[in-house]
Amino acid sequence: MIMLPANRPVYLNIFRLHLPITGWVSILHRLSGALLFVLLPLMVWGFALTLSGEAGYARAVAWLSTLAAKLLALVLVWAFAHHLLAGLRHLAMDSHWGVSLKSARLSSLVVLLATGGVVVLVAWGLFR
């Protein structure tokens, strides 16, 4: 009979994990990629609608002027910006650039701050 240690966790609660900043950037990179993949048909449909003619373009512009569409666009901007910047970070680390703990933490912070900056700039343009 195998004896398990008494302090073994019973379940994994992701909200109680204390991940380092590098772990959060990695998880958000996967989440942003999944979000972009799931919303790709909506983006293609919207693009096709704008190319269908004047009526389709006017319909798309009217829909994009709503608050819900602007918030969705902002989420897509976050997903794209984060996925792009975190992907470049991962490529750099695959090339053995910035793999030390200090530089990995710094590059994670740069990804999060740059993504936030892009989102703030786009939000300012959308909601002014």
A tleap script that builds the chain and sets N, CA, C and O, in Angstrom:
source leaprc.protein.ff14SB
mol = sequence {
  NMET ILE MET LEU PRO ALA ASN ARG PRO VAL
  TYR LEU ASN ILE PHE ARG LEU HIE LEU PRO
  ILE THR GLY TRP VAL SER ILE LEU HIE ARG
  LEU SER GLY ALA LEU LEU PHE VAL LEU LEU
  PRO LEU MET VAL TRP GLY PHE ALA LEU THR
  LEU SER GLY GLU ALA GLY TYR ALA ARG ALA
  VAL ALA TRP LEU SER THR LEU ALA ALA LYS
  LEU LEU ALA LEU VAL LEU VAL TRP ALA PHE
  ALA HIE HIE LEU LEU ALA GLY LEU ARG HIE
  LEU ALA MET ASP SER HIE TRP GLY VAL SER
  LEU LYS SER ALA ARG LEU SER SER LEU VAL
  VAL LEU LEU ALA THR GLY GLY VAL VAL VAL
  LEU VAL ALA TRP GLY LEU PHE CARG
}
set mol.1.N position { 0.840 -1.176 0.000 }
set mol.1.CA position { 0.000 0.000 0.000 }
set mol.1.C position { 0.890 1.246 0.000 }
set mol.1.O position { 1.877 1.318 0.732 }
set mol.2.N position { 0.526 2.218 -0.829 }
set mol.2.CA position { 1.305 3.452 -0.952 }
set mol.2.C position { 0.711 4.490 -0.014 }
set mol.2.O position { -0.496 4.734 -0.009 }
set mol.3.N position { 1.587 5.094 0.777 }
set mol.3.CA position { 1.153 6.139 1.710 }
set mol.3.C position { 1.418 7.504 1.068 }
set mol.3.O position { 2.538 7.790 0.645 }
set mol.4.N position { 0.390 8.334 1.000 }
set mol.4.CA position { 0.531 9.680 0.468 }
set mol.4.C position { 0.854 10.647 1.601 }
set mol.4.O position { 0.386 10.459 2.724 }
set mol.5.N position { 1.639 11.667 1.323 }
set mol.5.CA position { 1.942 12.646 2.364 }
set mol.5.C position { 0.672 13.351 2.848 }
set mol.5.O position { -0.265 13.555 2.077 }
set mol.6.N position { 0.653 13.709 4.094 }
set mol.6.CA position { -0.529 14.340 4.694 }
set mol.6.C position { -0.751 15.754 4.182 }
set mol.6.O position { -1.886 16.230 4.201 }
set mol.7.N position { 0.284 16.440 3.726 }
set mol.7.CA position { 0.139 17.827 3.292 }
set mol.7.C position { -0.121 17.954 1.791 }
set mol.7.O position { 0.039 19.033 1.220 }
set mol.8.N position { -0.514 16.869 1.167 }
set mol.8.CA position { -0.801 16.894 -0.261 }
set mol.8.C position { -2.094 17.676 -0.516 }
set mol.8.O position { -3.087 17.470 0.181 }
set mol.9.N position { -2.087 18.585 -1.524 }
set mol.9.CA position { -3.305 19.370 -1.781 }
set mol.9.C position { -4.430 18.494 -2.315 }
set mol.9.O position { -4.206 17.538 -3.056 }
set mol.10.N position { -5.638 18.848 -1.918 }
set mol.10.CA position { -6.806 18.086 -2.329 }
set mol.10.C position { -7.264 18.517 -3.716 }
set mol.10.O position { -7.660 17.672 -4.520 }
set mol.11.N position { -7.220 19.790 -4.009 }
set mol.11.CA position { -7.628 20.313 -5.309 }
set mol.11.C position { -6.745 21.498 -5.661 }
set mol.11.O position { -6.033 22.036 -4.813 }
set mol.12.N position { -6.804 21.893 -6.921 }
set mol.12.CA position { -6.002 23.006 -7.400 }
set mol.12.C position { -6.912 24.195 -7.626 }
set mol.12.O position { -7.747 24.175 -8.531 }
set mol.13.N position { -6.765 25.214 -6.830 }
set mol.13.CA position { -7.530 26.435 -6.972 }
set mol.13.C position { -6.635 27.473 -7.631 }
set mol.13.O position { -5.715 28.001 -7.006 }
set mol.14.N position { -6.909 27.758 -8.894 }
set mol.14.CA position { -6.032 28.655 -9.649 }
set mol.14.C position { -6.029 30.073 -9.091 }
set mol.14.O position { -5.062 30.809 -9.287 }
set mol.15.N position { -7.095 30.468 -8.398 }
set mol.15.CA position { -7.165 31.820 -7.845 }
set mol.15.C position { -6.345 31.971 -6.563 }
set mol.15.O position { -6.114 33.091 -6.107 }
set mol.16.N position { -5.909 30.872 -5.989 }
set mol.16.CA position { -5.082 30.949 -4.781 }
set mol.16.C position { -3.612 30.709 -5.080 }
set mol.16.O position { -2.777 30.759 -4.177 }
set mol.17.N position { -3.293 30.451 -6.329 }
set mol.17.CA position { -1.899 30.256 -6.718 }
set mol.17.C position { -1.155 31.583 -6.670 }
set mol.17.O position { -1.709 32.633 -6.997 }
set mol.18.N position { 0.052 31.526 -6.275 }
set mol.18.CA position { 0.901 32.719 -6.250 }
set mol.18.C position { 1.952 32.562 -7.338 }
set mol.18.O position { 3.118 32.263 -7.080 }
set mol.19.N position { 1.485 32.779 -8.582 }
set mol.19.CA position { 2.383 32.644 -9.720 }
set mol.19.C position { 3.303 33.855 -9.826 }
set mol.19.O position { 2.902 34.969 -9.491 }
set mol.20.N position { 4.514 33.649 -10.283 }
set mol.20.CA position { 5.377 34.801 -10.567 }
set mol.20.C position { 4.861 35.519 -11.815 }
set mol.20.O position { 4.028 34.987 -12.548 }
set mol.21.N position { 5.355 36.708 -12.040 }
set mol.21.CA position { 4.896 37.513 -13.167 }
set mol.21.C position { 5.132 36.802 -14.490 }
set mol.21.O position { 4.351 36.972 -15.427 }
set mol.22.N position { 6.182 36.019 -14.586 }
set mol.22.CA position { 6.456 35.276 -15.815 }
set mol.22.C position { 5.371 34.241 -16.084 }
set mol.22.O position { 5.009 34.005 -17.237 }
set mol.23.N position { 4.856 33.629 -15.038 }
set mol.23.CA position { 3.776 32.653 -15.187 }
set mol.23.C position { 2.492 33.300 -15.659 }
set mol.23.O position { 1.782 32.743 -16.496 }
set mol.24.N position { 2.186 34.489 -15.120 }
set mol.24.CA position { 0.981 35.197 -15.539 }
set mol.24.C position { 1.070 35.618 -16.995 }
set mol.24.O position { 0.082 35.530 -17.725 }
set mol.25.N position { 2.235 36.074 -17.429 }
set mol.25.CA position { 2.401 36.471 -18.831 }
set mol.25.C position { 2.214 35.259 -19.736 }
set mol.25.O position { 1.596 35.366 -20.795 }
set mol.26.N position { 2.733 34.130 -19.336 }
set mol.26.CA position { 2.586 32.915 -20.129 }
set mol.26.C position { 1.126 32.464 -20.201 }
set mol.26.O position { 0.647 32.100 -21.275 }
set mol.27.N position { 0.422 32.483 -19.085 }
set mol.27.CA position { -0.991 32.094 -19.073 }
set mol.27.C position { -1.820 33.070 -19.893 }
set mol.27.O position { -2.694 32.650 -20.652 }
set mol.28.N position { -1.563 34.359 -19.753 }
set mol.28.CA position { -2.300 35.358 -20.525 }
set mol.28.C position { -1.990 35.258 -22.016 }
set mol.28.O position { -2.843 35.572 -22.846 }
set mol.29.N position { -0.779 34.823 -22.362 }
set mol.29.CA position { -0.439 34.608 -23.763 }
set mol.29.C position { -1.307 33.505 -24.351 }
set mol.29.O position { -1.806 33.634 -25.469 }
set mol.30.N position { -1.487 32.437 -23.614 }
set mol.30.CA position { -2.341 31.347 -24.085 }
set mol.30.C position { -3.794 31.777 -24.146 }
set mol.30.O position { -4.504 31.447 -25.095 }
set mol.31.N position { -4.238 32.511 -23.138 }
set mol.31.CA position { -5.620 32.990 -23.110 }
set mol.31.C position { -5.896 33.952 -24.265 }
set mol.31.O position { -6.944 33.869 -24.905 }
set mol.32.N position { -4.967 34.858 -24.532 }
set mol.32.CA position { -5.170 35.807 -25.630 }
set mol.32.C position { -5.181 35.093 -26.973 }
set mol.32.O position { -5.944 35.467 -27.863 }
set mol.33.N position { -4.353 34.081 -27.130 }
set mol.33.CA position { -4.361 33.311 -28.375 }
set mol.33.C position { -5.670 32.568 -28.563 }
set mol.33.O position { -6.209 32.531 -29.669 }
set mol.34.N position { -6.186 31.980 -27.502 }
set mol.34.CA position { -7.472 31.284 -27.590 }
set mol.34.C position { -8.597 32.264 -27.899 }
set mol.34.O position { -9.482 31.959 -28.699 }
set mol.35.N position { -8.570 33.425 -27.279 }
set mol.35.CA position { -9.596 34.440 -27.520 }
set mol.35.C position { -9.561 34.923 -28.966 }
set mol.35.O position { -10.608 35.074 -29.594 }
set mol.36.N position { -8.379 35.162 -29.490 }
set mol.36.CA position { -8.265 35.568 -30.884 }
set mol.36.C position { -8.768 34.483 -31.823 }
set mol.36.O position { -9.407 34.785 -32.831 }
set mol.37.N position { -8.491 33.243 -31.509 }
set mol.37.CA position { -8.942 32.127 -32.341 }
set mol.37.C position { -10.464 32.007 -32.310 }
set mol.37.O position { -11.095 31.801 -33.347 }
set mol.38.N position { -11.047 32.135 -31.130 }
set mol.38.CA position { -12.497 31.998 -30.994 }
set mol.38.C position { -13.226 33.155 -31.686 }
set mol.38.O position { -14.275 32.944 -32.296 }
set mol.39.N position { -12.690 34.356 -31.599 }
set mol.39.CA position { -13.352 35.525 -32.177 }
set mol.39.C position { -12.976 35.785 -33.635 }
set mol.39.O position { -13.466 36.741 -34.237 }
set mol.40.N position { -12.116 34.952 -34.205 }
set mol.40.CA position { -11.716 35.132 -35.597 }
set mol.40.C position { -12.908 35.103 -36.560 }
set mol.40.O position { -12.955 35.945 -37.456 }
set mol.41.N position { -13.867 34.189 -36.431 }
set mol.41.CA position { -15.014 34.233 -37.356 }
set mol.41.C position { -15.787 35.552 -37.277 }
set mol.41.O position { -16.248 36.054 -38.303 }
set mol.42.N position { -15.935 36.114 -36.090 }
set mol.42.CA position { -16.622 37.395 -35.954 }
set mol.42.C position { -15.849 38.505 -36.659 }
set mol.42.O position { -16.443 39.353 -37.323 }
set mol.43.N position { -14.537 38.500 -36.516 }
set mol.43.CA position { -13.726 39.523 -37.176 }
set mol.43.C position { -13.788 39.387 -38.694 }
set mol.43.O position { -13.872 40.393 -39.398 }
set mol.44.N position { -13.748 38.160 -39.208 }
set mol.44.CA position { -13.838 37.941 -40.653 }
set mol.44.C position { -15.213 38.362 -41.168 }
set mol.44.O position { -15.315 38.978 -42.228 }
set mol.45.N position { -16.272 38.031 -40.422 }
set mol.45.CA position { -17.619 38.424 -40.817 }
set mol.45.C position { -17.727 39.957 -40.880 }
set mol.45.O position { -18.270 40.503 -41.840 }
set mol.46.N position { -17.219 40.634 -39.872 }
set mol.46.CA position { -17.270 42.089 -39.862 }
set mol.46.C position { -16.502 42.701 -41.019 }
set mol.46.O position { -16.951 43.675 -41.623 }
set mol.47.N position { -15.349 42.132 -41.327 }
set mol.47.CA position { -14.560 42.627 -42.451 }
set mol.47.C position { -15.287 42.392 -43.771 }
set mol.47.O position { -15.321 43.266 -44.637 }
set mol.48.N position { -15.869 41.200 -43.915 }
set mol.48.CA position { -16.625 40.895 -45.133 }
set mol.48.C position { -17.841 41.813 -45.257 }
set mol.48.O position { -18.201 42.218 -46.362 }
set mol.49.N position { -18.466 42.138 -44.143 }
set mol.49.CA position { -19.620 43.037 -44.163 }
set mol.49.C position { -19.229 44.421 -44.684 }
set mol.49.O position { -19.979 45.030 -45.447 }
set mol.50.N position { -18.080 44.909 -44.282 }
set mol.50.CA position { -17.651 46.233 -44.747 }
set mol.50.C position { -17.325 46.233 -46.234 }
set mol.50.O position { -17.401 47.276 -46.882 }
set mol.51.N position { -16.967 45.086 -46.777 }
set mol.51.CA position { -16.626 45.003 -48.200 }
set mol.51.C position { -17.817 44.658 -49.085 }
set mol.51.O position { -17.692 44.635 -50.310 }
set mol.52.N position { -18.974 44.387 -48.476 }
set mol.52.CA position { -20.128 43.936 -49.254 }
set mol.52.C position { -20.830 45.062 -49.998 }
set mol.52.O position { -21.607 44.790 -50.913 }
set mol.53.N position { -20.585 46.296 -49.642 }
set mol.53.CA position { -21.221 47.416 -50.314 }
set mol.53.C position { -21.469 48.553 -49.345 }
set mol.53.O position { -21.103 48.484 -48.171 }
set mol.54.N position { -22.092 49.594 -49.853 }
set mol.54.CA position { -22.336 50.762 -49.009 }
set mol.54.C position { -23.243 50.458 -47.837 }
set mol.54.O position { -23.014 50.946 -46.730 }
set mol.55.N position { -24.281 49.648 -48.069 }
set mol.55.CA position { -25.225 49.320 -46.994 }
set mol.55.C position { -24.534 48.493 -45.909 }
set mol.55.O position { -24.751 48.719 -44.718 }
set mol.56.N position { -23.713 47.546 -46.319 }
set mol.56.CA position { -22.979 46.730 -45.350 }
set mol.56.C position { -21.985 47.551 -44.558 }
set mol.56.O position { -21.834 47.369 -43.350 }
set mol.57.N position { -21.302 48.464 -45.253 }
set mol.57.CA position { -20.349 49.342 -44.571 }
set mol.57.C position { -21.065 50.223 -43.551 }
set mol.57.O position { -20.592 50.386 -42.426 }
set mol.58.N position { -22.207 50.790 -43.946 }
set mol.58.CA position { -22.976 51.640 -43.024 }
set mol.58.C position { -23.472 50.834 -41.831 }
set mol.58.O position { -23.490 51.330 -40.705 }
set mol.59.N position { -23.871 49.600 -42.079 }
set mol.59.CA position { -24.313 48.725 -40.973 }
set mol.59.C position { -23.166 48.424 -40.013 }
set mol.59.O position { -23.346 48.451 -38.796 }
set mol.60.N position { -21.992 48.139 -40.561 }
set mol.60.CA position { -20.824 47.853 -39.722 }
set mol.60.C position { -20.416 49.080 -38.914 }
set mol.60.O position { -20.094 48.967 -37.731 }
set mol.61.N position { -20.428 50.245 -39.545 }
set mol.61.CA position { -20.064 51.480 -38.844 }
set mol.61.C position { -21.065 51.769 -37.731 }
set mol.61.O position { -20.677 52.183 -36.639 }
set mol.62.N position { -22.353 51.553 -38.005 }
set mol.62.CA position { -23.376 51.774 -36.974 }
set mol.62.C position { -23.178 50.825 -35.809 }
set mol.62.O position { -23.310 51.228 -34.653 }
set mol.63.N position { -22.862 49.561 -36.097 }
set mol.63.CA position { -22.656 48.597 -35.015 }
set mol.63.C position { -21.386 48.920 -34.229 }
set mol.63.O position { -21.358 48.797 -33.005 }
set mol.64.N position { -20.351 49.329 -34.932 }
set mol.64.CA position { -19.082 49.622 -34.257 }
set mol.64.C position { -19.132 50.898 -33.417 }
set mol.64.O position { -18.223 51.152 -32.628 }
set mol.65.N position { -20.169 51.689 -33.577 }
set mol.65.CA position { -20.290 52.899 -32.760 }
set mol.65.C position { -21.001 52.639 -31.439 }
set mol.65.O position { -21.130 53.553 -30.626 }
set mol.66.N position { -21.467 51.409 -31.205 }
set mol.66.CA position { -22.132 51.080 -29.942 }
set mol.66.C position { -21.092 50.821 -28.857 }
set mol.66.O position { -19.938 50.506 -29.148 }
set mol.67.N position { -21.511 50.957 -27.619 }
set mol.67.CA position { -20.603 50.731 -26.490 }
set mol.67.C position { -20.121 49.286 -26.437 }
set mol.67.O position { -18.945 49.027 -26.181 }
set mol.68.N position { -21.029 48.351 -26.678 }
set mol.68.CA position { -20.650 46.931 -26.632 }
set mol.68.C position { -19.582 46.610 -27.674 }
set mol.68.O position { -18.634 45.877 -27.391 }
set mol.69.N position { -19.734 47.153 -28.862 }
set mol.69.CA position { -18.747 46.901 -29.920 }
set mol.69.C position { -17.402 47.538 -29.578 }
set mol.69.O position { -16.350 46.956 -29.846 }
set mol.70.N position { -17.435 48.719 -28.993 }
set mol.70.CA position { -16.183 49.371 -28.607 }
set mol.70.C position { -15.466 48.584 -27.513 }
set mol.70.O position { -14.242 48.454 -27.534 }
set mol.71.N position { -16.230 48.061 -26.563 }
set mol.71.CA position { -15.616 47.241 -25.508 }
set mol.71.C position { -15.052 45.944 -26.086 }
set mol.71.O position { -13.965 45.510 -25.704 }
set mol.72.N position { -15.792 45.328 -27.008 }
set mol.72.CA position { -15.292 44.121 -27.662 }
set mol.72.C position { -14.027 44.433 -28.454 }
set mol.72.O position { -13.074 43.654 -28.439 }
set mol.73.N position { -14.019 45.556 -29.138 }
set mol.73.CA position { -12.823 45.960 -29.885 }
set mol.73.C position { -11.640 46.169 -28.946 }
set mol.73.O position { -10.506 45.822 -29.275 }
set mol.74.N position { -11.912 46.732 -27.789 }
set mol.74.CA position { -10.849 46.948 -26.805 }
set mol.74.C position { -10.296 45.619 -26.284 }
set mol.74.O position { -9.091 45.480 -26.078 }
set mol.75.N position { -11.175 44.659 -26.075 }
set mol.75.CA position { -10.735 43.318 -25.653 }
set mol.75.C position { -9.886 42.685 -26.749 }
set mol.75.O position { -8.869 42.053 -26.464 }
set mol.76.N position { -10.303 42.855 -27.998 }
set mol.76.CA position { -9.520 42.312 -29.107 }
set mol.76.C position { -8.165 43.000 -29.233 }
set mol.76.O position { -7.164 42.355 -29.544 }
set mol.77.N position { -8.133 44.296 -28.993 }
set mol.77.CA position { -6.855 45.020 -29.028 }
set mol.77.C position { -5.942 44.499 -27.929 }
set mol.77.O position { -4.751 44.286 -28.155 }
set mol.78.N position { -6.506 44.289 -26.726 }
set mol.78.CA position { -5.693 43.724 -25.644 }
set mol.78.C position { -5.155 42.356 -26.041 }
set mol.78.O position { -3.968 42.076 -25.873 }
set mol.79.N position { -6.034 41.501 -26.572 }
set mol.79.CA position { -5.623 40.142 -26.924 }
set mol.79.C position { -4.534 40.167 -27.992 }
set mol.79.O position { -3.544 39.443 -27.892 }
set mol.80.N position { -4.717 40.991 -29.002 }
set mol.80.CA position { -3.717 41.056 -30.066 }
set mol.80.C position { -2.398 41.619 -29.558 }
set mol.80.O position { -1.337 41.057 -29.829 }
set mol.81.N position { -2.455 42.720 -28.827 }
set mol.81.CA position { -1.229 43.352 -28.335 }
set mol.81.C position { -0.482 42.416 -27.384 }
set mol.81.O position { 0.732 42.250 -27.496 }
set mol.82.N position { -1.211 41.807 -26.449 }
set mol.82.CA position { -0.543 40.926 -25.496 }
set mol.82.C position { 0.025 39.696 -26.201 }
set mol.82.O position { 1.150 39.280 -25.923 }
set mol.83.N position { -0.754 39.119 -27.113 }
set mol.83.CA position { -0.282 37.918 -27.791 }
set mol.83.C position { 0.954 38.224 -28.638 }
set mol.83.O position { 1.892 37.428 -28.685 }
set mol.84.N position { 0.950 39.366 -29.299 }
set mol.84.CA position { 2.099 39.755 -30.103 }
set mol.84.C position { 3.336 39.998 -29.242 }
set mol.84.O position { 4.405 39.455 -29.520 }
set mol.85.N position { 3.194 40.807 -28.204 }
set mol.85.CA position { 4.350 41.148 -27.372 }
set mol.85.C position { 4.869 39.956 -26.576 }
set mol.85.O position { 6.079 39.758 -26.470 }
set mol.86.N position { 3.960 39.165 -26.020 }
set mol.86.CA position { 4.399 37.973 -25.278 }
set mol.86.C position { 4.993 36.940 -26.228 }
set mol.86.O position { 5.928 36.226 -25.864 }
set mol.87.N position { 4.460 36.858 -27.436 }
set mol.87.CA position { 5.036 35.947 -28.425 }
set mol.87.C position { 6.444 36.343 -28.815 }
set mol.87.O position { 7.319 35.489 -28.953 }
set mol.88.N position { 6.668 37.650 -28.995 }
set mol.88.CA position { 8.029 38.116 -29.285 }
set mol.88.C position { 8.962 37.825 -28.115 }
set mol.88.O position { 10.126 37.475 -28.310 }
set mol.89.N position { 8.443 37.972 -26.900 }
set mol.89.CA position { 9.236 37.656 -25.704 }
set mol.89.C position { 9.609 36.172 -25.690 }
set mol.89.O position { 10.752 35.813 -25.407 }
set mol.90.N position { 8.632 35.313 -25.998 }
set mol.90.CA position { 8.907 33.871 -26.032 }
set mol.90.C position { 9.917 33.523 -27.128 }
set mol.90.O position { 10.794 32.684 -26.923 }
set mol.91.N position { 9.794 34.164 -28.287 }
set mol.91.CA position { 10.767 33.914 -29.355 }
set mol.91.C position { 12.170 34.340 -28.934 }
set mol.91.O position { 13.148 33.649 -29.217 }
set mol.92.N position { 12.259 35.478 -28.260 }
set mol.92.CA position { 13.567 35.926 -27.784 }
set mol.92.C position { 14.145 34.931 -26.783 }
set mol.92.O position { 15.340 34.637 -26.806 }
set mol.93.N position { 13.288 34.418 -25.905 }
set mol.93.CA position { 13.783 33.459 -24.917 }
set mol.93.C position { 14.149 32.125 -25.576 }
set mol.93.O position { 15.062 31.438 -25.117 }
set mol.94.N position { 13.441 31.756 -26.651 }
set mol.94.CA position { 13.815 30.552 -27.399 }
set mol.94.C position { 15.175 30.713 -28.067 }
set mol.94.O position { 15.869 29.730 -28.325 }
set mol.95.N position { 15.545 31.949 -28.342 }
set mol.95.CA position { 16.860 32.238 -28.915 }
set mol.95.C position { 17.904 32.473 -27.840 }
set mol.95.O position { 18.999 32.955 -28.128 }
set mol.96.N position { 17.571 32.136 -26.607 }
set mol.96.CA position { 18.460 32.249 -25.444 }
set mol.96.C position { 18.813 33.696 -25.115 }
set mol.96.O position { 19.897 33.975 -24.603 }
set mol.97.N position { 17.895 34.612 -25.411 }
set mol.97.CA position { 18.074 36.005 -25.039 }
set mol.97.C position { 17.116 36.315 -23.904 }
set mol.97.O position { 15.909 36.121 -24.045 }
set mol.98.N position { 17.625 36.783 -22.804 }
set mol.98.CA position { 16.788 37.148 -21.668 }
set mol.98.C position { 16.273 35.964 -20.872 }
set mol.98.O position { 15.142 35.995 -20.388 }
set mol.99.N position { 17.069 34.934 -20.727 }
set mol.99.CA position { 16.602 33.756 -20.008 }
set mol.99.C position { 16.976 33.759 -18.525 }
set mol.99.O position { 16.530 32.890 -17.775 }
set mol.100.N position { 17.777 34.714 -18.102 }
set mol.100.CA position { 18.084 34.775 -16.679 }
set mol.100.C position { 16.827 35.223 -15.930 }
set mol.100.O position { 15.943 35.850 -16.513 }
set mol.101.N position { 16.753 34.905 -14.664 }
set mol.101.CA position { 15.559 35.203 -13.882 }
set mol.101.C position { 15.264 36.698 -13.863 }
set mol.101.O position { 14.112 37.104 -14.012 }
set mol.102.N position { 16.285 37.510 -13.683 }
set mol.102.CA position { 16.080 38.956 -13.617 }
set mol.102.C position { 15.560 39.511 -14.941 }
set mol.102.O position { 14.614 40.298 -14.955 }
set mol.103.N position { 16.173 39.107 -16.048 }
set mol.103.CA position { 15.725 39.631 -17.347 }
set mol.103.C position { 14.383 39.046 -17.756 }
set mol.103.O position { 13.616 39.713 -18.450 }
set mol.104.N position { 14.077 37.827 -17.352 }
set mol.104.CA position { 12.763 37.248 -17.655 }
set mol.104.C position { 11.666 38.007 -16.918 }
set mol.104.O position { 10.601 38.272 -17.477 }
set mol.105.N position { 11.929 38.351 -15.671 }
set mol.105.CA position { 10.945 39.143 -14.919 }
set mol.105.C position { 10.779 40.533 -15.513 }
set mol.105.O position { 9.666 41.050 -15.608 }
set mol.106.N position { 11.882 41.127 -15.908 }
set mol.106.CA position { 11.832 42.466 -16.503 }
set mol.106.C position { 11.068 42.446 -17.830 }
set mol.106.O position { 10.240 43.321 -18.085 }
set mol.107.N position { 11.346 41.452 -18.668 }
set mol.107.CA position { 10.647 41.390 -19.954 }
set mol.107.C position { 9.160 41.104 -19.754 }
set mol.107.O position { 8.336 41.573 -20.541 }
set mol.108.N position { 8.804 40.351 -18.725 }
set mol.108.CA position { 7.386 40.126 -18.418 }
set mol.108.C position { 6.708 41.430 -18.018 }
set mol.108.O position { 5.594 41.724 -18.452 }
set mol.109.N position { 7.385 42.195 -17.199 }
set mol.109.CA position { 6.837 43.487 -16.780 }
set mol.109.C position { 6.695 44.425 -17.979 }
set mol.109.O position { 5.701 45.143 -18.093 }
set mol.110.N position { 7.678 44.419 -18.862 }
set mol.110.CA position { 7.623 45.259 -20.059 }
set mol.110.C position { 6.436 44.852 -20.928 }
set mol.110.O position { 5.733 45.717 -21.451 }
set mol.111.N position { 6.201 43.549 -21.089 }
set mol.111.CA position { 5.060 43.072 -21.884 }
set mol.111.C position { 3.754 43.569 -21.279 }
set mol.111.O position { 2.893 44.075 -21.999 }
set mol.112.N position { 3.596 43.433 -19.967 }
set mol.112.CA position { 2.352 43.851 -19.324 }
set mol.112.C position { 2.154 45.367 -19.416 }
set mol.112.O position { 1.049 45.832 -19.693 }
set mol.113.N position { 3.217 46.135 -19.184 }
set mol.113.CA position { 3.103 47.595 -19.252 }
set mol.113.C position { 2.865 48.083 -20.679 }
set mol.113.O position { 2.065 48.993 -20.895 }
set mol.114.N position { 3.543 47.492 -21.642 }
set mol.114.CA position { 3.359 47.898 -23.035 }
set mol.114.C position { 1.958 47.542 -23.519 }
set mol.114.O position { 1.333 48.324 -24.235 }
set mol.115.N position { 1.468 46.383 -23.140 }
set mol.115.CA position { 0.108 45.993 -23.507 }
set mol.115.C position { -0.897 46.956 -22.889 }
set mol.115.O position { -1.837 47.393 -23.553 }
set mol.116.N position { -0.697 47.284 -21.628 }
set mol.116.CA position { -1.584 48.245 -20.978 }
set mol.116.C position { -1.527 49.601 -21.646 }
set mol.116.O position { -2.554 50.263 -21.795 }
set mol.117.N position { -0.344 50.024 -22.049 }
set mol.117.CA position { -0.205 51.302 -22.746 }
set mol.117.C position { -0.929 51.315 -24.082 }
set mol.117.O position { -1.580 52.302 -24.426 }
set mol.118.N position { -0.822 50.235 -24.834 }
set mol.118.CA position { -1.528 50.140 -26.114 }
set mol.118.C position { -3.031 50.201 -25.889 }
set mol.118.O position { -3.740 50.901 -26.612 }
set mol.119.N position { -3.521 49.473 -24.891 }
set mol.119.CA position { -4.964 49.454 -24.608 }
set mol.119.C position { -5.442 50.843 -24.185 }
set mol.119.O position { -6.507 51.286 -24.615 }
set mol.120.N position { -4.672 51.526 -23.353 }
set mol.120.CA position { -5.065 52.874 -22.918 }
set mol.120.C position { -5.100 53.833 -24.102 }
set mol.120.O position { -6.031 54.631 -24.216 }
set mol.121.N position { -4.109 53.773 -24.982 }
set mol.121.CA position { -4.098 54.650 -26.155 }
set mol.121.C position { -5.290 54.381 -27.074 }
set mol.121.O position { -5.926 55.318 -27.557 }
set mol.122.N position { -5.591 53.111 -27.312 }
set mol.122.CA position { -6.729 52.783 -28.164 }
set mol.122.C position { -8.041 53.164 -27.496 }
set mol.122.O position { -8.956 53.653 -28.159 }
set mol.123.N position { -8.142 52.944 -26.191 }
set mol.123.CA position { -9.357 53.327 -25.466 }
set mol.123.C position { -9.555 54.834 -25.531 }
set mol.123.O position { -10.678 55.307 -25.706 }
set mol.124.N position { -8.486 55.579 -25.392 }
set mol.124.CA position { -8.574 57.035 -25.481 }
set mol.124.C position { -9.095 57.450 -26.864 }
set mol.124.O position { -9.910 58.366 -26.972 }
set mol.125.N position { -8.627 56.779 -27.914 }
set mol.125.CA position { -9.092 57.080 -29.254 }
set mol.125.C position { -10.530 56.649 -29.493 }
set mol.125.O position { -11.261 57.318 -30.223 }
set mol.126.N position { -10.942 55.547 -28.892 }
set mol.126.CA position { -12.310 55.049 -29.087 }
set mol.126.C position { -13.359 55.852 -28.333 }
set mol.126.O position { -14.459 56.071 -28.840 }
set mol.127.N position { -13.029 56.284 -27.144 }
set mol.127.CA position { -14.036 56.878 -26.262 }
set mol.127.C position { -13.941 58.405 -26.126 }
set mol.127.O position { -14.635 58.985 -25.291 }
set mol.128.N position { -13.122 59.045 -26.907 }
set mol.128.CA position { -13.053 60.507 -26.795 }
set mol.128.C position { -14.113 61.174 -27.607 }
set mol.128.O position { -14.195 62.403 -27.624 }
savepdb mol mol.pdb
quit
